[in-house]
């Protein structure tokens, strides 16, 4: 991307990750998100919220989209997860792309924390974190690049 | 970003689990294993020391909630102390080291901490 293009789009920086479908790479992803948020001048609190939303999203993709981690011997041919971390002047956007099973993002219910605790659930808080900890969350299944979950967090 | 380390300390009939680093979808099975061992040994008085915890995912939080429920069903106790440095904003723990026979002390502040976590 040229300097002229960056100026036109308001993009200040970006990172692209391609990681295997394995939970052990979640910390790599979280660290990249935190680093870009710090570069953007986002507060620690907001950065942590975006970090958590991305972590929960990626965990869900591995568990539900791909039905578990990839086998070591099949890993080179596994599409894994691709992440585009984009720093704009006023926001950070994380696009998470996968080739797993798509799901109906809008139909997926959010369990509020009070209800979660009242019911003593052991699962189900992830979607709350994904949808509530960012300013915008959009999901587009089966694009040319795969299923795309796009999370946006404003810097200020 | 530190690797997850879980250390268990026994004090009479009380077990203290010192949680350090990040508890995420990769590392939370270690917590499940540690808690399962305690349950198998009928050691249900547990304090979670979250002072060194950098990160906790919803899966790990669910493990803790599940253990607390099962421990309570076994007329046992659990509590946590102190809060993780960074955590699910809705999961901040009590900071109390006390344990209660009837109700796990760490579940009470969870509902009350929601507003604290909703800055945006």
Contacts between the chains, C-beta under 8 A, distances in Angstrom:
chain1	res1	chain2	res2	distance
A	22	B	26	7.9
A	23	B	24	7.2
A	23	B	25	4.6
A	23	B	26	3.7
A	24	B	26	5.0
A	26	B	24	5.2
A	26	B	25	6.1
A	26	B	26	5.8
A	27	B	1	5.1
A	27	B	22	6.2
A	27	B	24	6.9
A	27	B	26	7.3
A	30	B	1	6.7
A	30	B	22	7.8
A	30	B	24	7.7
A	30	B	55	7.3
A	31	B	1	5.1
A	45	B	119	5.6
A	46	B	119	7.5
A	46	B	120	7.4
A	48	B	86	5.3
A	49	B	89	7.5
A	49	B	120	7.4
A	51	B	55	7.9
A	52	B	55	8.0
A	52	B	57	7.5
A	52	B	88	6.7
A	55	B	24	6.3
A	55	B	25	7.7
A	55	B	55	8.0
A	55	B	57	6.1
A	56	B	57	6.7
A	56	B	58	6.0
A	59	B	24	7.5
A	59	B	25	4.1
A	59	B	57	6.7
A	59	B	59	6.8
A	62	B	25	7.4
A	63	B	25	7.5
A	113	B	90	3.8
A	113	B	110	7.1
A	113	B	111	6.9
A	113	B	114	5.3
A	114	B	111	5.4
A	114	B	114	6.9
A	116	B	90	7.8
A	117	B	65	7.7
A	117	B	107	6.6
A	117	B	110	5.3
A	117	B	111	5.2
A	118	B	111	8.0
A	120	B	65	5.9
A	120	B	66	8.0
A	120	B	68	8.0
A	120	B	69	4.9
A	121	B	62	6.9
A	121	B	65	7.1
A	122	B	62	3.7
A	122	B	63	7.0
A	122	B	65	5.7
A	122	B	66	4.3
A	123	B	58	7.4
A	123	B	59	7.4
A	123	B	62	5.2
A	124	B	58	7.8
A	124	B	62	7.9
A	125	B	58	4.0
A	125	B	61	6.5
A	125	B	62	7.1
A	125	B	88	7.0
A	125	B	90	7.5
A	126	B	57	7.9
A	126	B	58	4.4
A	126	B	59	7.7
A	128	B	90	7.9
A	129	B	58	6.1
A	129	B	88	6.8
A	132	B	118	7.9
A	133	B	120	7.9
A	135	B	120	6.9
